[in-house]
Amino acid sequence: MDCFGDALAVAQDLATALCGGFNALYFLLYLLQRQETLPRRVGAAALALVNAGALVESLYFSALYTTYRLGWRGDMPFLSPLPWLLVRSLPFLGTLFVSLLVLRALNHRSERKE
């Protein structure tokens, strides 16, 4: 079961990376090729960033999982602060961007009610 479980865990991360890459590319092309309103372009940028983060994060965690499961006994470069912070920055920035958009929308709604 260990070998099957390991393959399944890595396959799940790779599938997530594939979906994240596909989605990021779609939203990036949407952002660059269409003549849309500014709110739609900002939304596409946020979604592209979140999905790019999912792509990078999934590849990173897949490599980390594989390295750990293979019994790597040397230095664990994946657990060093710099690579960890770089990889985690894309999901952080993407989710922060979406949160700011949500807060802005909530603020606009509350202003309209007054």
Beta strands, then each sheet from edge to edge (+ up, - down):
end
